[in-house]
Amino acid sequence: MSEPVLFAERNAGTGRVGHITLNAEATLNALTLEMIDLLQARLNAWRDDDSIAAVFIDGAGERAFCAGGDVQALRASAMQTPRQAGAYAEAFFEREYRMNFALHTYSKPIICWGHGVVMGGGLGILAGCSHRVVTASTRIAMPEITIGLFPDVGGSWFLNHMPGSAGRFLALTGASINSADAIFTGLADRFIDNQHKSAVLDSLVETHWSQQPAHNHARAMDVLREFAGRSAAQMPDAQVEPHLSRIGELCDGDDIHAIIDNIVGQETSDRWLERARDALAQGSKFAACWIDRQLHNTRHSSLRECFQAELVLVTNVVRNAEFAEGVRALLIDKDRKPVWQYDTSRDVPEGALNNVFVAPWHANPLADLGQD
């Protein structure tokens, strides 16, 4: 069996570049707990290694950077006997969020090559890196509405910081976006054609790095800027920015019920809006309610507070029947006919919604986040 994550140290000049490759091509590089632990350990080691000037992260194969986490394993964990229920899932999310937070706060440049499918946990990695590259094949989505989950891995932070109502709309509909959209919404920094990947990595390796990590961010930007200039003509047409006004209208409701009515009830021949509408119509209305409340609750939160709030919600949600049914219908039986607990958002009892936001422990496992 090949290693699920590959690590290399490349050296041609004044400092080495650490190279991380997510190496689970058969599963679109979906994250497992083992992969998360390997990433965290190496990031910590390279953070403290003065000879490592920058880090480059990519995914094996041409189809995906990372399609998310292994949700089938998470579902299986949550459905175990009461004594064991959720143990793997809780460990997975706590350690994944720590790794995401480490990326967001890393002092050295981290260049993420977000080529192909970038979803769920993969988007958590991309969003956390300091220099985020997307290509013509990049396809980004947080489709948790379809499996009864919610956009986590920092989604409470980056969705709330998107222009207008884009973040709420993308969270509720799981709409797919491309590289132009990623740059507009703040999820990416540079568009570079994938044919330049090897040359970009070679240029990073050959860069004259400084001994001061803060100075090296500018050097990384210089490398990426050159290749972005060569690639501008290949960038696809944007989807989010041209629809931003309409998105604002659709999300202009007195409550989540009105917003769902607006989105699901729209008559449009616009294919992108149609797909978004249909995904919400077929998705979990219970999940739509907790997605909306999570975004509202964290709208003024710090990054640290967002991860702590996400851990509370995800710990409760993965034990909920809604998540188990969503994963069954989409990924296990693949009948795409989930039997949700509630037909409409107005059917969701207030008490049931409140309960998924109640911390299941006395102390949040991420209470010490950022203090190491």
Secondary structure in CASP SS format (residue, H / E / C, confidence):
PFRMAT SS
TARGET T0000
AUTHOR 0000-0000-0000
METHOD secondary structure of the structure
MODEL  1
M C 1.00
S C 1.00
E C 1.00
P C 1.00
V E 1.00
L E 1.00
F E 1.00
A E 1.00
E E 1.00
R E 1.00
N C 1.00
A C 1.00
G C 1.00
T C 1.00
G C 1.00
R E 1.00
V E 1.00
G E 1.00
H E 1.00
I E 1.00
T E 1.00
L E 1.00
N C 1.00
A C 1.00
E H 1.00
A H 1.00
T H 1.00
L C 1.00
N C 1.00
A C 1.00
L E 1.00
T C 1.00
L H 1.00
E H 1.00
M H 1.00
I H 1.00
D H 1.00
L H 1.00
L H 1.00
Q H 1.00
A H 1.00
R H 1.00
L H 1.00
N H 1.00
A H 1.00
W H 1.00
R H 1.00
D C 1.00
D C 1.00
D C 1.00
S C 1.00
I E 1.00
A E 1.00
A E 1.00
V E 1.00
F E 1.00
I E 1.00
D E 1.00
G E 1.00
A C 1.00
G C 1.00
E C 1.00
R C 1.00
A E 1.00
F E 1.00
C E 1.00
A C 1.00
G C 1.00
G E 1.00
D C 1.00
V H 1.00
Q H 1.00
A H 1.00
L H 1.00
R H 1.00
A H 1.00
S H 1.00
A H 1.00
M C 1.00
Q C 1.00
T C 1.00
P C 1.00
R C 1.00
Q C 1.00
A C 1.00
G C 1.00
A H 1.00
Y H 1.00
A H 1.00
E H 1.00
A H 1.00
F H 1.00
F H 1.00
E H 1.00
R H 1.00
E H 1.00
Y H 1.00
R H 1.00
M H 1.00
N H 1.00
F H 1.00
A H 1.00
L H 1.00
H H 1.00
T C 1.00
Y C 1.00
S C 1.00
K C 1.00
P C 1.00
I E 1.00
I E 1.00
C E 1.00
W E 1.00
G E 1.00
H C 1.00
G C 1.00
V E 1.00
V E 1.00
M E 1.00
G C 1.00
G H 1.00
G H 1.00
L H 1.00
G H 1.00
I H 1.00
L H 1.00
A H 1.00
G H 1.00
C C 1.00
S C 1.00
H E 1.00
R E 1.00
V E 1.00
V E 1.00
T C 1.00
A C 1.00
S C 1.00
T C 1.00
R E 1.00
I E 1.00
A E 1.00
M C 1.00
P C 1.00
E H 1.00
I H 1.00
T H 1.00
I C 1.00
G C 1.00
L C 1.00
F C 1.00
P C 1.00
D C 1.00
V C 1.00
G C 1.00
G H 1.00
S H 1.00
W H 1.00
F H 1.00
L C 1.00
N C 1.00
H C 1.00
M C 1.00
P C 1.00
G C 1.00
S C 1.00
A H 1.00
G H 1.00
R H 1.00
F H 1.00
L H 1.00
A H 1.00
L H 1.00
T H 1.00
G C 1.00
A C 1.00
S C 1.00
I E 1.00
N C 1.00
S H 1.00
A H 1.00
D H 1.00
A H 1.00
I H 1.00
F H 1.00
T H 1.00
G C 1.00
L C 1.00
A C 1.00
D C 1.00
R E 1.00
F E 1.00
I C 1.00
D C 1.00
N H 1.00
Q H 1.00
H H 1.00
K H 1.00
S H 1.00
A H 1.00
V H 1.00
L H 1.00
D H 1.00
S H 1.00
L H 1.00
V H 1.00
E H 1.00
T C 1.00
H C 1.00
W C 1.00
S C 1.00
Q C 1.00
Q C 1.00
P H 1.00
A H 1.00
H H 1.00
N H 1.00
H H 1.00
A H 1.00
R H 1.00
A H 1.00
M H 1.00
D H 1.00
V H 1.00
L H 1.00
R H 1.00
E H 1.00
F H 1.00
A H 1.00
G H 1.00
R H 1.00
S H 1.00
A H 1.00
A H 1.00
Q H 1.00
M C 1.00
P C 1.00
D C 1.00
A C 1.00
Q C 1.00
V H 1.00
E H 1.00
P H 1.00
H H 1.00
L H 1.00
S H 1.00
R H 1.00
I H 1.00
G H 1.00
E H 1.00
L H 1.00
C C 1.00
D C 1.00
G C 1.00
D C 1.00
D C 1.00
I H 1.00
H H 1.00
A H 1.00
I H 1.00
I H 1.00
D H 1.00
N H 1.00
I H 1.00
V H 1.00
G H 1.00
Q C 1.00
E C 1.00
T C 1.00
S C 1.00
D C 1.00
R H 1.00
W H 1.00
L H 1.00
E H 1.00
R H 1.00
A H 1.00
R H 1.00
D H 1.00
A H 1.00
L H 1.00
A H 1.00
Q H 1.00
G C 1.00
S C 1.00
K H 1.00
F H 1.00
A H 1.00
A H 1.00
C H 1.00
W H 1.00
I H 1.00
D H 1.00
R H 1.00
Q H 1.00
L H 1.00
H H 1.00
N H 1.00
T C 1.00
R C 1.00
H C 1.00
S C 1.00
S C 1.00
L H 1.00
R H 1.00
E H 1.00
C H 1.00
F H 1.00
Q H 1.00
A H 1.00
E H 1.00
L H 1.00
V H 1.00
L H 1.00
V H 1.00
T H 1.00
N H 1.00
V H 1.00
V C 1.00
R C 1.00
N C 1.00
A H 1.00
E H 1.00
F H 1.00
A H 1.00
E H 1.00
G H 1.00
V H 1.00
R H 1.00
A H 1.00
L H 1.00
L H 1.00
I H 1.00
D C 1.00
K C 1.00
D C 1.00
R C 1.00
K C 1.00
P C 1.00
V C 1.00
W C 1.00
Q C 1.00
Y C 1.00
D C 1.00
T C 1.00
S H 1.00
R H 1.00
D H 1.00
V C 1.00
P C 1.00
E H 1.00
G H 1.00
A H 1.00
L H 1.00
N H 1.00
N H 1.00
V C 1.00
F C 1.00
V C 1.00
A C 1.00
P C 1.00
W C 1.00
H C 1.00
A C 1.00
N C 1.00
P C 1.00
L C 1.00
A C 1.00
D C 1.00
L C 1.00
G C 1.00
Q C 1.00
D C 1.00
END
